[in-house]
Amino acid sequence: MRLDIELAPTAQAAPEARVLIRQRFGDDVPGATLHELLTVVTELVTNAVRHGQGDAVHVRLSMATDGKISGEVENYGLGRVEPRPLETSRSTGLGLHIVSAIADRWSVLVDRSTRVRFELFPL
């Protein structure tokens, strides 16, 4: 099962991605895993919109027969992608900490674009 989405870099990108993911995976993914998937994609798409160069954001997801979900969020920004130090005086900058806490694996590839890849194992 696969899903490939191209999103305009707007505030509606993450909500649009959530709707499309629910439509494609909602009946086949356990509820807790779906919630994790939606959270990870929301954080990554939000970062792509916020830190990208204004180009489209691409979301690619696939689910293996064993239920493992592999995903990638790509934009054409070329900045560093790493968790910021946690500061209690700030309410932003938590996205990659959330991704790191939820995803079983995640990595960043920066070449002509920035791609954040992740894997979720079924709960």
Secondary structure, DSSP 8 states (H G I E B T S, - for coil): -EEEEEE-SSTTHHHHHHHHHHHHHTTTS-HHHHHHHHHHHHHHHHHHHHHS-SS-EEEEEEE-TTS-EEEEEEES--S--------TT-SS--HHHHHHHH-SEEEEEESSSEEEEEEE---
